[in-house]
């Protein structure tokens, strides 16, 4: 092997090492991006879990409110009906109707 062949071979090895170094740097950058994406992914799932809990709370309160409003509505209709009945009763008794 001559001196020129050895130098050419050494240059090729250096070029390959440079390419490998660039590839390692690229892999490190990609790994950082993946870690960032995974952190965001975990954060979004945590927020989704909190939102699901809030929706469940709202649903249960809504059910309780619906029952309370239903009872109140029935009571109001009973009062209105009783008032109208009393009006007609006293009106008929006093000869108004």
C-alpha positions in Angstrom: 0.0 0.0 0.0 1.4 3.3 -1.0 1.3 6.6 0.9 -1.3 8.0 -1.4 -3.6 5.1 -1.0 -3.3 5.2 2.8 -4.1 8.9 2.8 -7.1 8.4 0.6 -8.3 5.6 2.8 -7.8 7.7 5.9 -9.8 10.6 4.3 -12.7 8.2 3.6 -12.6 7.0 7.1 -12.6 10.6 8.4 -15.6 11.4 6.1 -17.5 8.4 7.4 -16.7 9.4 11.0 -17.9 13.0 10.2 -21.2 11.5 8.8 -21.6 9.3 11.8 -21.1 12.3 14.1 -23.7 14.2 12.2 -26.1 11.2 12.5 -25.5 11.0 16.2 -26.3 14.7 16.6 -29.4 14.3 14.5 -30.5 11.3 16.6 -30.0 13.4 19.7 -32.2 16.2 18.3 -34.9 13.8 17.4 -34.8 12.2 20.8 -35.2 15.6 22.4 -38.2 16.3 20.2 -39.7 12.9 21.0 -39.3 13.6 24.7 -41.0 17.0 24.3 -43.9 15.4 22.5 -44.3 12.7 25.1 -44.3 15.3 27.9 -47.0 17.2 26.0 -48.9 14.0 25.5 -48.8 13.2 29.2 -49.9 16.8 30.0 -52.9 16.5 27.6 -54.0 13.2 29.2 -53.7 14.7 32.6 -55.9 17.7 31.5 -58.3 15.2 29.8 -58.6 13.3 33.1 -59.4 16.5 35.0 -62.0 17.5 32.4 -63.7 14.1 32.6 -63.9 14.5 36.4 -65.4 17.9 36.0 -68.0 16.6 33.5 -69.0 13.8 35.8 -69.4 16.4 38.6 -71.5 18.6 36.4 -73.6 15.7 35.3 -74.3 14.6 38.9 -75.2 18.2 40.0 -77.4 18.6 36.9 -79.3 15.4 37.9 -79.8 16.7 41.4 -80.9 20.1 40.1 -83.3 18.5 37.7 -85.0 16.6 40.5 -85.2 19.7 42.7 -86.7 21.7 39.8 -89.2 19.0 39.1 -90.4 18.9 42.7 -90.6 22.7 42.8 -92.5 22.8 39.6 -95.1 20.4 40.9 -95.4 22.4 44.1 -96.0 25.6 42.1 -98.6 23.9 39.9 -100.4 22.6 43.1 -100.3 26.2 44.5 -101.7 27.7 41.3 -104.4 25.0 41.0 -105.3 25.4 44.6 -105.5 29.2 44.2 -107.7 29.0 41.1 -109.9 26.4 42.8 -110.3 28.6 45.9 -111.1 31.6 43.6 -113.9 29.6 41.9 -115.1 28.2 45.2 -115.4 31.5 46.9 -116.7 33.1 43.7 -119.4 30.5 43.4 -120.2 30.8 47.1 -120.6 34.5 46.9 -122.6 34.3 43.7 -120.0 35.8 41.4 -120.0 32.8 39.0 
